[in-house]
Amino acid sequence: MVASSQPLAAQVGLDTLKRGGNAVDAAIAMAAVLNVTEPMMTGIGGDMVALLYWADTGTVRGLNATGRAPRALTLDYFKQRGMTEMPHSGMESITVPGAFDGWTTLLEEYGTMSLADLLLPAIEYAEQGFPVMQKTAKDWEDGSVVLHGNPLAVKNYLVNGRAPLPGEMFRQPNLARTFRLLALEGRDAFYRGEVARAIVDYLQENSGFLSLLDLEEHQSEWVEPIKTTYRDYTVYQIPPSTQGLTALLALNILEGFDLGALQAQPELYYHTIIEALKIAFADRDRYIADPAFNDVPVSQLLSKNYARQRRALIDPDKAISPPTLEVDLRPGDTTYFTVVDKDRNAISFINSLSARFGSGIVAGETGILLHNRGDGFSLNSDHVNRFEPGKRPFHTLVPAMVLKDGDLFLSFGVIGGLMQPQAQVQILVNLIDLEMGLQEAIEAPRCIYWGDKEVLLDEMDGGVVKGLLDRGHHRLIMPALNGFTGGAQAIMVDLLNGTLMGGSDPRRDGVALGY
C-alpha cells in the first residue's frame, strides 16, 4: 500500500511494488515523481528525512538527509548588514541540498532495483508532461511570486509568466535532462560531478555561497530514532535537529488527561490540546538545534516526570502565556508519503523545499529548484539555533511511526511546517483515545497553535469557539478541510488480521492505493 498527496506518484509507487520492488524502491520512485508533479513543494534541491521499519528485524531506523550551511557564510555577514532575521528566500537562505544523497543512501542499504529504473517514471512525466492537479495549481499560483526574482525560475516553472492552470499539461525538459544524467552517473554527478559544478558555478556567479567542497563533504546520517510511549503504543520520531521531539513532548503531557471523557466538553478538550502543544513548542524553540553543535537534553525532556511538571502548567479555565518563540512560525511546504510492502517493511518519508518554491532560485540550466532551509536558523548569537558555518538548521520535517508490542501499527506524517507535530498528535489522539477509524481521524477538525495565544481552527461549532475565546485564546476560523491545517497521509496495520488500511487527507490532492 502507498499513500501520497499526489495520485500519479501514488500510482508509480504501487506499480513499483507490483513489479517486485520493496518499500524503499517504491519510495524513491515516488519521491522522484513528486519532484516533477509538486515542484513547489519538493525536489532534489531540498532535504529529506525518513523512518524505516524492517520487518525481519523489527527495528526502526532513521535517516537524516538534511544539508548544512555553507562554510563561506557566517553570522558576521548578517550582522554587518544589519539583518536581524534570516532571509526567507534568495542566496543566503540556501543550504546544501541533502535529498538526493538520502535517496541513494536508502537505495544502497535497502533497495532491490536500480536508480535508473526508479527515476524513469519521473523522467517521462518531466519530458512528456503531466496534468496539474487542482490544489497543486492553487499552491503553484500562491507561491509563484518568489519565482519572479529569478529569470531561470520563471523560464522553468511558469507559463508565459503565470502559474499553470488546473488540468494544464506542464513539462520540465531541463529537470528531465538532469534526472537522465543522475540515472546514469548516480550520487557523484550531483555532489562531485556535472550537476554539482552547474549548481556551484551558477550560485557563485550570482553572489551565492555554496562551494564544491560543501557539496562534496555532504553525507546523510543514520540516526537512532527518539521515542516515547503513549498509552500502550510506542511513537517514533527523528531526533534533533528536527522538531519530532515536539510531538513526543505534547503526547507525554496529554497522556495525563482522559481525553476520551473530555470529548463531551469539546471546548475544554481543544483547550487542553492547544495548551499541551503550546508548552511543547516552548521547549522546542528553547532546545532544538543541530546536536553536532549543541547538546540537546532529549532523555530529560522525554521523561515522564518532566511531563508531569509541564502538565501542571495547564489551567483548564484560561490560556497561559508561553515564552517568546524564537523560531519562525510560518507554514512550510513539503511532500509526505508512506509505503508498506508485502513483507510489511515500511517507510515514512518526507522530502521538502521548505517554503513554496524554496529559495526561488533555479540552479542554472539544471531545472533544480534550491530550497531555503537556511531560514530555519536564528540570527540571535545567544540562541542554540544560531547560524554557524557547516551547521544544520532547525528542521520542521518529522515523519512518524507507531508500534504496538513491537509490531508496526502506523506509518504516517503531515505536511505543513509547524502543523506537522500538531496534526500528528491530534490524529493519534483521534485513533487511540477517541477510537476513530483512520480516514475519520485524518479528516476530523484540527486546532493549530500559532504563537502566543493565537489559534487556527478548522470550522467548528460556535459553542467551541466561544469556549476558547472565553479562556483567552485568539482565533482565526479556516474553511473546513483547508490545507492550512496540514495534509496527512497514513497506512495502518490491522494487528489482528495483518491487513492494511490507508488514509489520505482531503486537504490535499492525494490518495491511498493498495493491492
C-alpha positions in Angstrom: 0.0 0.0 0.0 1.0 3.6 -0.7 -0.4 6.9 0.5 0.6 10.2 -1.1 -0.6 13.7 -1.7 -0.3 13.2 -5.5 -2.2 10.4 -7.4 0.5 10.0 -10.2 3.2 9.5 -7.5 0.9 7.0 -5.7 0.3 5.0 -8.8 4.0 4.9 -9.6 4.7 3.6 -6.1 2.1 0.9 -6.4 3.4 -0.1 -9.8 6.9 -0.4 -8.3 5.5 -2.7 -5.6 3.7 -4.8 -8.1 6.9 -5.2 -10.1 8.5 -6.8 -7.1 10.1 -3.7 -5.5 10.1 -3.2 -1.8 9.1 -0.2 0.3 12.4 1.7 -0.3 12.3 1.1 -4.1 8.7 2.4 -4.3 9.7 5.4 -2.1 12.5 6.5 -4.4 10.3 6.3 -7.5 7.6 8.3 -5.7 10.0 11.0 -4.5 11.2 11.5 -8.0 7.7 11.8 -9.5 6.7 14.2 -6.7 9.8 16.4 -7.7 8.1 16.7 -11.1 4.4 16.9 -10.1 4.6 19.1 -7.0 7.7 21.2 -7.8 6.7 24.0 -5.4 6.9 21.5 -2.5 9.8 19.1 -3.1 12.7 18.0 -5.1 16.4 17.1 -5.2 17.2 20.7 -4.5 15.8 20.2 -1.0 16.2 17.9 2.0 14.7 14.6 3.2 14.3 12.6 6.3 12.8 9.1 6.7 11.9 6.5 9.3 12.3 2.9 8.2 10.7 -0.2 9.8 12.2 -3.5 8.6 10.0 -6.5 9.4 12.6 -9.2 9.7 14.4 -7.4 12.5 11.5 -5.5 13.9 13.7 -2.4 14.2 13.1 1.3 13.4 15.9 3.3 11.8 16.1 7.0 11.0 17.9 8.7 8.1 18.7 12.4 8.4 19.5 13.6 4.8 19.4 17.3 5.6 22.1 19.7 4.4 24.4 22.1 6.3 25.1 25.8 6.0 27.8 27.0 3.5 31.2 27.4 5.0 31.6 30.7 3.3 28.7 32.3 5.1 29.0 33.5 8.7 26.9 35.2 11.3 29.1 38.3 10.9 27.9 38.6 7.3 24.3 39.2 8.5 25.3 41.4 11.4 27.4 43.7 9.2 24.3 44.2 7.0 22.1 45.0 10.0 20.0 41.9 9.4 18.1 40.5 12.4 16.3 37.5 10.9 17.3 35.0 8.2 16.1 35.9 4.7 13.2 33.7 3.6 14.4 33.4 0.0 17.5 34.2 -2.1 21.1 33.1 -1.9 21.5 33.5 1.9 18.7 31.0 2.6 20.3 28.2 0.6 21.9 25.3 2.4 23.4 22.1 0.9 20.6 20.1 -0.7 20.7 16.7 1.0 17.7 14.9 -0.5 19.4 13.1 -3.4 22.1 11.7 -1.1 19.3 10.4 1.1 17.7 8.7 -1.9 20.9 6.9 -2.9 21.8 6.1 0.7 18.4 4.4 1.2 18.7 2.5 -2.1 22.2 1.3 -1.4 21.3 0.0 2.0 17.8 -1.5 1.4 16.8 -1.2 -2.3 16.5 -4.0 -4.8 16.1 -2.0 -8.0 18.4 0.3 -10.0 18.3 4.0 -9.6 17.9 4.3 -13.4 14.8 2.1 -13.3 13.2 4.1 -10.4 13.9 7.5 -12.0 12.3 6.6 -15.3 8.7 7.4 -14.5 9.7 10.9 -13.3 11.8 11.4 -16.4 8.8 10.5 -18.6 6.5 12.9 -16.8 9.0 15.7 -16.9 9.6 15.2 -20.7 6.1 14.4 -21.8 4.2 16.5 -19.3 1.6 15.8 -16.6 -1.8 17.4 -15.8 -1.6 19.8 -12.9 -3.9 18.9 -10.1 -6.4 21.5 -8.6 -4.9 22.1 -5.2 -1.4 21.9 -6.7 -2.3 24.6 -9.1 -3.5 26.8 -6.2 -0.3 26.2 -4.3 1.7 27.0 -7.5 -0.1 30.3 -8.0 0.2 31.3 -4.4 3.9 30.6 -4.3 4.8 31.9 -7.7 5.7 35.4 -6.5 9.1 34.2 -5.3 9.9 32.9 -8.8 9.8 36.3 -10.4 13.1 37.3 -8.8 15.0 34.7 -10.8 14.8 34.6 -14.6 15.6 30.9 -14.8 12.9 30.1 -12.2 10.4 32.0 -14.5 11.6 30.1 -17.5 11.4 26.7 -15.9 8.3 26.9 -13.7 5.9 29.5 -15.1 3.9 29.5 -18.4 4.1 32.9 -20.0 4.8 34.4 -16.6 1.9 32.7 -14.8 1.3 29.5 -12.9 -0.2 26.6 -14.8 -3.9 26.2 -14.5 -5.7 23.1 -13.2 -5.6 20.4 -15.8 -3.0 22.1 -17.9 -0.1 19.9 -19.1 3.3 21.0 -17.7 6.7 19.9 -19.0 10.2 20.3 -17.4 12.8 19.4 -20.1 15.8 20.7 -18.0 14.9 18.7 -15.0 14.3 15.6 -17.2 17.8 16.1 -18.6 19.3 16.3 -15.1 17.4 13.2 -14.0 18.8 11.3 -17.0 22.3 12.2 -16.0 21.7 11.2 -12.4 20.2 7.9 -13.5 23.4 7.3 -15.5 26.0 8.5 -13.0 24.3 8.4 -9.6 25.2 10.3 -6.5 28.6 11.5 -7.6 27.1 13.5 -10.5 25.1 15.6 -8.0 27.7 16.1 -5.3 31.0 16.0 -7.3 30.3 15.9 -11.0 28.5 17.8 -13.7 25.4 18.7 -11.7 27.5 19.9 -8.7 29.6 22.1 -10.9 26.5 23.6 -12.6 24.9 24.4 -9.2 28.1 26.0 -7.8 29.0 27.9 -10.9 25.6 29.5 -11.1 25.4 30.4 -7.4 28.9 31.8 -7.3 28.3 33.8 -10.5 25.3 35.4 -8.7 26.7 36.2 -5.3 25.8 32.8 -3.7 27.8 30.9 -1.1 27.7 27.1 -1.7 31.0 25.7 -2.8 32.1 22.4 -4.4 33.6 21.4 -1.0 30.2 22.0 0.7 28.6 19.5 -1.7 31.5 17.0 -1.8 31.6 16.7 2.0 27.8 16.3 2.4 26.8 12.9 3.8 23.4 11.6 5.1 23.4 10.3 8.7 21.7 7.1 10.0 20.3 8.2 13.4 18.7 6.4 16.3 15.0 7.5 16.4 13.7 9.1 19.6 10.6 7.7 21.1 8.0 7.8 23.9 5.1 5.6 25.0 1.6 6.9 24.7 -1.0 4.6 26.3 0.0 1.2 25.0 1.8 2.4 21.9 5.4 3.5 21.1 5.7 6.6 19.0 8.9 7.1 17.0 10.4 10.4 15.6 13.6 11.6 14.0 15.9 13.2 16.7 17.1 16.9 16.6 17.9 18.9 14.5 14.2 18.1 13.5 11.2 19.1 15.6 10.0 15.5 16.1 10.7 15.9 19.8 7.8 18.4 19.9 5.1 15.8 19.1 6.5 13.4 21.8 6.6 16.2 24.4 2.9 17.0 23.7 1.9 13.4 23.8 3.6 12.9 27.2 1.7 15.9 28.6 -1.6 14.7 27.1 -1.2 11.2 28.5 -2.2 12.6 31.9 -5.7 13.6 30.7 -8.7 11.4 30.0 -9.2 12.8 26.5 -12.0 10.4 25.7 -14.0 11.7 28.6 -13.1 15.3 27.7 -14.6 14.9 24.3 -18.0 15.5 26.0 -16.7 19.1 26.7 -15.3 19.9 23.3 -14.2 23.5 24.3 -12.2 22.0 27.2 -10.9 19.2 25.0 -9.5 21.6 22.4 -8.2 23.9 25.1 -6.2 21.1 26.7 -4.7 20.1 23.4 -3.8 23.6 22.5 -2.1 24.2 25.8 -0.1 21.0 25.7 1.1 22.0 22.2 1.9 25.5 23.4 4.2 24.1 26.1 5.8 21.6 23.8 6.6 24.4 21.3 8.2 26.5 24.0 10.6 23.6 24.7 11.1 23.0 21.0 12.3 26.6 20.5 14.5 26.6 23.6 16.4 23.4 22.9 16.2 22.0 19.4 19.3 22.6 17.2 22.0 20.6 15.4 23.3 18.2 18.1 26.7 18.4 16.5 26.9 22.0 17.7 24.7 21.9 20.8 23.8 19.3 23.4 20.0 18.7 23.3 18.8 17.0 26.6 16.4 14.6 24.8 16.2 12.0 27.6 15.5 14.5 30.3 12.9 16.3 28.2 11.1 13.0 27.3 11.0 11.7 30.9 7.5 11.2 32.3 8.5 13.2 35.4 9.3 16.2 33.2 5.9 15.7 31.5 4.2 15.9 34.9 5.9 19.2 35.7 4.9 20.7 32.4 1.4 19.3 32.6 0.9 21.2 35.9 1.2 24.5 34.0 -2.1 23.9 32.2 -5.0 25.9 33.6 -8.4 24.4 32.5 -10.0 27.9 32.7 -7.6 30.1 30.8 -4.9 30.2 28.2 -1.4 30.6 29.5 1.2 32.9 28.0 4.2 30.9 26.7 7.8 32.2 26.5 8.6 34.2 23.3 9.2 31.8 20.5 12.5 32.2 18.6 11.7 30.1 15.5 9.6 31.5 12.7 6.1 30.0 12.8 5.3 30.5 9.1 3.8 27.4 7.5 6.1 25.3 5.4 5.6 23.3 2.2 6.6 19.7 1.9 5.6 16.3 0.5 5.0 13.4 2.7 4.2 9.8 1.7 4.4 6.4 3.2 4.8 2.9 1.8 4.2 -0.6 3.3 5.3 -3.6 1.1 4.1 -7.2 1.0 6.7 -8.2 3.7 5.4 -5.4 5.9 8.5 -3.3 5.6 7.5 0.3 5.9 9.0 3.8 5.2 7.7 7.1 6.4 9.2 9.7 4.1 9.4 13.5 3.8 11.1 15.5 1.1 10.9 19.3 1.1 12.0 22.6 -0.3 10.9 24.3 2.9 8.7 27.2 1.6 6.8 27.1 -1.7 9.5 27.0 -4.4 12.1 27.2 -1.7 14.7 30.0 -2.3 13.1 30.9 -5.6 16.3 30.1 -7.4 16.8 27.6 -10.1 20.4 26.4 -10.4 21.5 27.3 -14.0 20.1 25.0 -16.7 19.6 22.0 -14.3 15.9 22.7 -13.7 16.7 22.2 -9.9 14.9 24.5 -7.5 17.1 25.1 -4.5 15.5 25.1 -1.1 15.5 27.9 1.5 16.0 25.7 4.6 18.6 28.1 5.9 15.7 30.3 7.1 15.3 27.9 10.0 18.4 29.5 11.6 18.3 32.2 14.2 20.5 35.3 13.9 20.4 35.7 17.7 24.0 34.9 18.6 22.9 33.6 22.0 20.4 31.1 20.7 21.2 27.4 20.3 19.9 27.5 16.7 22.1 30.5 15.7 23.6 30.4 12.3 27.1 28.8 12.1 29.0 27.6 9.0 28.6 23.8 8.4 25.7 23.6 10.8 22.3 22.0 10.1 19.4 24.5 10.7 16.4 23.7 12.9 14.2 21.4 10.7 10.4 21.1 10.6 10.5 17.7 8.8 9.0 14.9 11.0 8.0 11.6 9.6 6.4 9.4 12.3 5.8 5.7 13.1 3.9 3.9 15.8 4.5 0.4 17.1 2.3 -1.8 19.3 4.0 -4.6 21.2 7.0 -4.4 18.8 4.8 -4.7 15.7 4.2 -1.9 13.1 0.9 -0.2 13.8 1.0 3.1 11.9 3.3 4.8 9.4 2.1 8.4 8.9 3.0 12.1 8.6 1.7 15.5 7.9 2.9 18.3 5.7 3.0 22.0 6.7 5.8 23.4 8.8 4.7 23.9 12.4 1.5 22.0 11.7 3.4 18.7 11.3 3.8 17.7 15.0 0.4 19.3 15.9 -1.6 17.4 13.4 0.3 14.2 14.2 -0.7 14.5 17.9 -4.3 15.1 17.0 -4.5 12.2 14.6 -3.0 9.8 17.2 -5.4 11.1 19.9 -8.3 10.6 17.4 -7.2 7.0 16.8 -6.3 5.9 20.3 -8.4 8.0 22.7 -11.4 8.7 20.6 -11.4 5.4 18.7 -11.9 6.8 15.3 -11.2 5.0 12.1 -8.1 6.0 10.2 -9.8 8.2 7.5 -12.1 9.8 10.1 -9.1 10.6 12.3 -7.4 12.3 9.4 -10.5 14.3 8.3 -11.5 15.4 11.8 -11.3 19.2 12.6 -7.9 20.4 13.9 -6.7 23.2 16.1 -3.3 24.7 15.4 -1.3 26.6 17.9 0.1 29.7 16.1 2.2 31.5 18.7 1.3 33.5 21.8 -2.4 32.8 22.2 -3.3 32.7 18.5 -5.0 29.5 17.3 -6.1 28.4 13.9 -9.2 26.2 13.8 -10.9 24.2 11.2 -14.6 25.1 11.1 -16.1 24.2 14.4 -19.3 24.6 16.4 -19.9 28.2 17.6 -20.0 27.0 21.2 -16.5 25.6 21.0 -15.2 28.8 19.5 -16.9 30.8 22.3 -15.4 28.5 25.0 -11.9 29.0 23.6 -12.4 32.8 23.4 -13.7 32.9 27.0 -10.4 31.2 28.0 -8.4 33.9 26.4 -7.5 32.3 23.1 -7.4 34.4 19.9 -8.6 32.6 16.9 -8.9 32.6 13.1 -11.5 30.2 11.6 -10.3 28.4 8.5 -12.7 26.8 5.9 -13.4 23.2 6.5 -10.6 20.8 5.3 -8.4 23.7 4.4 -4.8 22.8 3.6 -3.5 25.4 6.0 -4.1 23.0 8.9 -1.8 20.4 7.2 -2.2 17.4 4.9 -1.8 13.9 6.3 -1.1 10.5 4.7 -1.1 7.3 6.6 -1.1 3.5 6.5 -2.3 1.4 9.5 -1.8 -2.3 10.1 -4.7 -4.3 11.4 -2.7 -6.1 14.1 -5.4 -8.9 14.4 -5.6 -9.8 10.7 -2.4 -8.3 9.3 -4.3 -6.3 6.6 -3.5 -2.7 5.7 -5.7 0.4 5.9 -4.8 3.6 4.1 -5.9 7.1 4.6 -5.3 10.3 2.6 -6.2 13.8 3.7 -8.8 15.6 1.6 -7.0 18.8 2.4 -4.6 17.7 -0.4 -5.0 16.1 -3.8 -3.9 12.7 -2.6 -4.9 9.1 -2.4 -4.1 5.8 -0.7 -3.8 2.8 -3.0 -3.2 -0.9 -2.3 -3.4 -4.3 -3.9 
